Amino acid sequence: MAEQRNETQAFTDGSLAAGVIEGAFTEQRATLQVFYDGWEEYMDTVKAAIVPLTGEQLALRAAPHERSVVEIVRHIVEARVDWFHGFMGEDGEEIAPYVDWGAVSEDAPLPSAAELADGLDVSWRFMAERLARWTPEDMAFTFPIEWRGDPYNLSRSWVVWHILEHDMIHGGEVSLTLGMHGLSAPRP
C-alpha cells in the first residue's frame, strides 16, 4: 500500500509546494496565451490587409509627413527584431534578413507586400518561440539601459508589453491609412 502523507509533510519536503507552483505556472501560461493568441490574430488581420496591395498602395500615407504603409509595416518588423535580438540578445538565423531593415537608405527599394508579410510572419514566429519557453523568472529578468541620460532596468515582461502595444498602435495606423484611402482595412 502506498504511503499516505498529509499536507504538512508534503510542504515540508516540497512535493506539494512544487505541485502548487507548477499549477500556478500552468494557469499563468494559459492566461498569457489568450493575450498572445489575440495579438497574433490581430496582426494576421494587418497582414491580410497588406498582402493584396500594390506598390502604389503601399506608398500611401495618412498625411505627407507620416510614414507610408510600407514604412509602418517595415517599422513593426524592425522594432520586434531590434528589441528581441538587439536589446535582449535573442539570436536566430531566420531574423538575419530583418536585423538592419530599419537602416536602409532612402534610395533602396522598398519591400513588396509579400516581403512585408514574410517579415511579419518570421518576426512573429521568432517572438512566439521565445514567449512559449520563457518562465516567469525569465520574464522578470532585467536588462540595464540608459535612456536620455537616466539608467533603467527593463524586464523582459516590459519589453513584451512594449512590443505588443507598439504592434497595436502601428497596426491601427495601417488601418487608418488604408481606410482613409478607401481600401480594405484590417478587420478582426
N, C-alpha and C positions, 0 to 999 in steps of 0.2 A: 504494500500500500504506500502511495506517495506521501511524503511528509507534508503535513499541513503547517502553514506559517501564518501568524497573524500580521496585521498591518505594521505593528511596531517593529517586529523582526524584519519585515521587508524593507522598511525605511532605513533601519539600522545598517543592513547590508547593501542598500542602494538599489535592489532589484525593482521595487515598486516605484521608487523615485525615477529610475531610468524609464520605466514604462509611462509614467505621468509626463515626463519631459518629452519622450518620443511622441506621445499622443498629442501634446500641445504643439509640437513642431509640425506634425501632420496636419492638424487643424489650421495652423497658421499658413502652411503651404497651400492648403485648399482655398483659404480666404484670399491669399495673394493671387492665386491662379485665376480667380474671377477677374481681377483687375488686369492681369497680363493678357487674358483672353479678350477682354473688351478693348484693350489698347491695340492688340493685333487686328481685331475685326475692324476697328475704326480706320487704322492705317491701310487695311486692304481696300476700304472704300475710296481712300485717296488714290491708291494705286490704280484701281479700276477706272477712276475718272480721268487719269492722265494717259493711260495706255493708248486710247484711240486718237490722241491729239497729234496734230501735225506740228512741224517745226514752227510755223507761223503762230499757231495757237499756244504753243509752249512759251512763246516770246511775249504773250500778253501780260500786261501789268494793271494793277488797280489804279495806279497813278504814275506819272512819268518818273517820280523819284523813288518808287517802290520796286522791290525785286520782281522779276518776271516769274511765271510759274516754274520754268526750268530752274531758275536760280533758287527758288524756295525749296523745291524738292531736293536739289543737289545739297542745299544747306542742311536739310533734315538728315540726309545720309552722312554728310561730313561731320555734323555735330555728334551723331551716335558713335561714329568711329573715333572721333577725336576724344570724347570723354571716356569711352570704354578702353580704347587702345592707348591713346596718347596720355591721358590723365591717370587711369587706373592700371595701365601696363598689361592689359589683356592682349594676347597675341593670337594670330590665326592667319594662315595663308590666304584664306578666302577674302579677307578685307584689304589685302595689299593694294589692289587697284583703286581703293577708295581713300587711302590714307592721306593723299595730297589733293583730293578733289576740290577742296576749297581754295587751294593755292594756284589755280590755273590763271594764265594770263588772259587779258581781255581778247586777244586775237585767237585764242584756242577755240576750236569748235565746241559748241555746247552739246551735252549728251542728248541722245534721242529719247523718245518716250520709253522705248524698250530698255535702254540703258538705265534710265531712271528707275523703272520698275525692278530691274535686276538689282540695282543699288539698294532699294527699299527691302527687297527680299533677303539679300545677302546680309545686310546690316541687321535686319530683324533676327534672322537665324543665329547670327553671331551673339546678339544680346540674349536671346531666349535660351541658348545653351548655357550661358553663364547664370541666368536667373534660375534655371532649373537645378543647378548644382550648388549654388551658394546657400550656406546655412545662415541662421540668424546671427551667428558670430561673424561670419564673413560679411554680412550686410552692415554690421556695426563697425567694421574695420574702418579706420580713418586715414586720410591722406593729407599731409600738410601742403598748404598752398599760401602764397602771398598774393593778395589782390588789392590794388590801389594802395599799396604800402602797409596793409594790415594783414597779420597772419591769421589763417583759418585752418581748421581740421575738418575736412568734409568726409562724411561717411559714404560708403557705397550706397546705402539707402537714400541719402540725399541726392547722389548722382543719378540713381534710377528715377527718383521723383522728378528731378530736373529734366531729364530726357523725356519722360512721359509728358510733362507739361509743355515742353518745347515742341514735341510732335503734335500735340493738340493745338497749340497756338498756330503753328505754321500750316497744319492741315486745314484749319479754319481759314487761314489766309488764302490757300489754294481754292477752297470752296467759294469764298467771296469773289476772288478774281475771276474764276470761271463763270460763276453765276451772273456777275455784272456784265459779262460779255455774251450772255445768252447761251452758254454752254452747260452741259450737264455737270453739276457739282457733286462732290462725294455725298452719298446717301447711305445711311445705316440700313 
